[in-house]
Amino acid sequence: MSETQAKPATTRMSFIEAAVQAQIEEMERDERVILLGEDLDIYGDGKVLQRFGSRRAWNTPISENSFCGMAVGAAMTGMRPIVNLSIASFMYLACDQIINQASKLHFMTGGQMKVPVVFRGALYYNSSIAAQHSDRCYPMFMNAPGLKIIAPTSPKDMKGLLKSAIRDDDPVVMFEDSTLWTLKEELPTDPDFLVPIGKAEVKHPGTDVTIVAIAGCMKPALLAAKALQEDGISVEVVDPRTLVPLDRETIICSVAKTGRLIVIDNAHRTCNCAAEIAAVVAEEAFESLKKPIIRLSTPDVHIPFSPVLEKPLYPSKDAIITTVRKLL
Amino acid sequence: MLRIRKFEEEGTRLYKEGQIPGAYHASIGQEGAIVGACMALRDDDYITGTHRSHGHPIGKGAKLDGLMAELMGKVTGICKGRGGSMHLADSSVGILGESAIVGGGIPLAAGAALSAKARGTDQVGLTFFGDGASNQGTFHETLNMASIWKLPVIFFCENNRYAVTTSAASSHGQPEIWKRAQGYGIPGHTVDGQRVLAVYEVTQSAVDRARRGEGPTLIEAKTYRFDEHQVGLSTHGEPYRSSEEVRNYVRNHDPLRLFKPELLKSGVTESEIQAMEEEAGEAVARAIEFAQQSPLPEPGDVYQYMYVNPINYPPLHRGALT
């Protein structure tokens, strides 16, 4: 086969296209993979619906708790459902099925049941849709053991992590930061390209300060790291990618090198993911720290409608730069 | 029915003696509804149930040893001591689990039915739930989805008249629960839950319908629990049900007593019935012996069964307790 005929090794895709592509590839690969969700057509999964039809892609009524429960029942009986809840705040409606059933049934049945289900939800904030839609609610689910929780920050990680999640035998909740939807990059076309669950990635190597950035915080963190680099300040940006189980080793190794840690998290400050990471480092790597750990988080206030009120609530590139300078 | 009755009588005794920890919800009085429904199912059909979880697995054919060992929190328990009294599951006979969250098991059974439909098998799902659960959102949401997708699922309500202490009459805008089916465009039936053969017949016709691809059915079996909501539960103030009412059900509506004349009429002899009673008693006694002699789980193994595929788990940390 000539090179011109060969399938290219990579293709350019956006964050959201990568999610659709991952699902299509996995549904092609394994007929046990099915999709459930509301208004699939308008949330990017219309392509899946068209391609696989209504026996593989189930367009649901607005009944979050029960269609999540049905996905759990289907998972226990041989299917591998993906549930697209569209907005992550809608997961609140389905907490009984996600937390009390999906996360617990393998354990509570002494290993008899497997629940290979993926729940997807978009973190849809900084868009003037006010408090009820805008929550970055992953910390609440982090407190429910039994779930695996992923939060990809690049199209490549989206594709690779979602595919790993679909192939995993445990329930996985994926939070998709909508501020990353339009990000584009080259990503592998290999249908077996996977990003492992539970493995962090250093997105920007450095030696002076470690920044651990969660989900959409990756964007301002990388911009800040690049700006500081021009001033000779070397920032290491770590992307956990998986929030549960956390890759503690990569974070601790980075802090061992830099001695300084800033954790950036758009979730509300109390008991957020940054709090967990700060606690892990304080407990396990206190000896490495040259300065106190700093968390940059959304304060404990509801997300307001007015953009002028909302925008300042999330850690910005400038706030990150100022904080890094303070730590040095 | 005999096995359930004997299991529950002995279980109650063991609970009072402190040999069974936690809470104990006995199914005594509801055996006809449970067994009549399970008789209409195959081993590869699926059920989900409730916190009153001992009768359903026995009715579906689970072995008693693992159930009794589970109640005692032993490592040989069907759920390895992780589930206990309210959560008996046995995948070998299609019991997906018993949800102690009221109404929680309803969508699971419909999901199993969706799975059967997607896989192209003729299996059905049946979910047991109480009168209280018919006020949960999952009941209404799932009936609706099962209807639009014609899922092979049977919604089986064991209406024992009381959600703990709250009567159906005082908590249901439409206390005839079977009539709620109409709102979702599916058939609804009511049946005397104390008559095991009547329950079997109505369930069998719903199962046949589901296997033919014609969709779900709601069945309301009117039944009664002879014991308190849970063993040892004390209530204050005015009793929520009168002792005359309880006596009336125990005397005149015991599913075992009501079935005996039917058995005799069909040619089964007194001595054969007695042999069955003895066999049930012996099976329960063997299960108790097995459970009592079984080892307890190792505390260090507590993390087992958290994940099918554990990653970085359990994490080692300085504050670790175990």
Boltz contact constraints between the chains, C-beta under 6 A:
constraints:
  - contact:
      token1: [A, 55]
      token2: [B, 118]
      max_distance: 6.0
  - contact:
      token1: [A, 63]
      token2: [B, 141]
      max_distance: 6.0
  - contact:
      token1: [A, 66]
      token2: [B, 107]
      max_distance: 6.0
  - contact:
      token1: [A, 66]
      token2: [B, 138]
      max_distance: 6.0
  - contact:
      token1: [A, 66]
      token2: [B, 141]
      max_distance: 6.0
  - contact:
      token1: [A, 66]
      token2: [B, 142]
      max_distance: 6.0
  - contact:
      token1: [A, 69]
      token2: [B, 107]
      max_distance: 6.0
  - contact:
      token1: [A, 69]
      token2: [B, 108]
      max_distance: 6.0
  - contact:
      token1: [A, 70]
      token2: [B, 107]
      max_distance: 6.0
  - contact:
      token1: [A, 70]
      token2: [B, 110]
      max_distance: 6.0
  - contact:
      token1: [A, 70]
      token2: [B, 111]
      max_distance: 6.0
  - contact:
      token1: [A, 70]
      token2: [B, 114]
      max_distance: 6.0
  - contact:
      token1: [A, 72]
      token2: [B, 108]
      max_distance: 6.0
  - contact:
      token1: [A, 72]
      token2: [B, 111]
      max_distance: 6.0
  - contact:
      token1: [A, 73]
      token2: [B, 108]
      max_distance: 6.0
  - contact:
      token1: [A, 73]
      token2: [B, 111]
      max_distance: 6.0
  - contact:
      token1: [A, 73]
      token2: [B, 112]
      max_distance: 6.0
  - contact:
      token1: [A, 74]
      token2: [B, 111]
      max_distance: 6.0
  - contact:
      token1: [A, 74]
      token2: [B, 114]
      max_distance: 6.0
  - contact:
      token1: [A, 74]
      token2: [B, 115]
      max_distance: 6.0
  - contact:
      token1: [A, 76]
      token2: [B, 96]
      max_distance: 6.0
  - contact:
      token1: [A, 77]
      token2: [B, 112]
      max_distance: 6.0
  - contact:
      token1: [A, 77]
      token2: [B, 115]
      max_distance: 6.0
  - contact:
      token1: [A, 78]
      token2: [B, 115]
      max_distance: 6.0
  - contact:
      token1: [A, 79]
      token2: [B, 115]
      max_distance: 6.0
  - contact:
      token1: [A, 96]
      token2: [B, 101]
      max_distance: 6.0
  - contact:
      token1: [A, 100]
      token2: [B, 101]
      max_distance: 6.0
  - contact:
      token1: [A, 105]
      token2: [B, 97]
      max_distance: 6.0
  - contact:
      token1: [A, 106]
      token2: [B, 305]
      max_distance: 6.0
  - contact:
      token1: [A, 107]
      token2: [B, 82]
      max_distance: 6.0
  - contact:
      token1: [A, 107]
      token2: [B, 305]
      max_distance: 6.0
  - contact:
      token1: [A, 107]
      token2: [B, 306]
      max_distance: 6.0
  - contact:
      token1: [A, 108]
      token2: [B, 82]
      max_distance: 6.0
  - contact:
      token1: [A, 108]
      token2: [B, 83]
      max_distance: 6.0
  - contact:
      token1: [A, 108]
      token2: [B, 87]
      max_distance: 6.0
  - contact:
      token1: [A, 109]
      token2: [B, 79]
      max_distance: 6.0
  - contact:
      token1: [A, 109]
      token2: [B, 89]
      max_distance: 6.0
  - contact:
      token1: [A, 109]
      token2: [B, 97]
      max_distance: 6.0
  - contact:
      token1: [A, 110]
      token2: [B, 79]
      max_distance: 6.0
  - contact:
      token1: [A, 110]
      token2: [B, 80]
      max_distance: 6.0
  - contact:
      token1: [A, 110]
      token2: [B, 82]
      max_distance: 6.0
  - contact:
      token1: [A, 110]
      token2: [B, 305]
      max_distance: 6.0
  - contact:
      token1: [A, 111]
      token2: [B, 305]
      max_distance: 6.0
  - contact:
      token1: [A, 112]
      token2: [B, 89]
      max_distance: 6.0
  - contact:
      token1: [A, 112]
      token2: [B, 91]
      max_distance: 6.0
  - contact:
      token1: [A, 114]
      token2: [B, 308]
      max_distance: 6.0
  - contact:
      token1: [A, 146]
      token2: [B, 306]
      max_distance: 6.0
  - contact:
      token1: [A, 168]
      token2: [B, 309]
      max_distance: 6.0
  - contact:
      token1: [A, 169]
      token2: [B, 308]
      max_distance: 6.0
  - contact:
      token1: [A, 169]
      token2: [B, 309]
      max_distance: 6.0
  - contact:
      token1: [A, 170]
      token2: [B, 307]
      max_distance: 6.0
  - contact:
      token1: [A, 170]
      token2: [B, 308]
      max_distance: 6.0
  - contact:
      token1: [A, 170]
      token2: [B, 309]
      max_distance: 6.0
  - contact:
      token1: [A, 197]
      token2: [B, 311]
      max_distance: 6.0
  - contact:
      token1: [A, 198]
      token2: [B, 311]
      max_distance: 6.0
  - contact:
      token1: [A, 198]
      token2: [B, 312]
      max_distance: 6.0
  - contact:
      token1: [A, 245]
      token2: [B, 311]
      max_distance: 6.0
  - contact:
      token1: [A, 245]
      token2: [B, 312]
      max_distance: 6.0
  - contact:
      token1: [A, 245]
      token2: [B, 313]
      max_distance: 6.0
  - contact:
      token1: [A, 283]
      token2: [B, 318]
      max_distance: 6.0
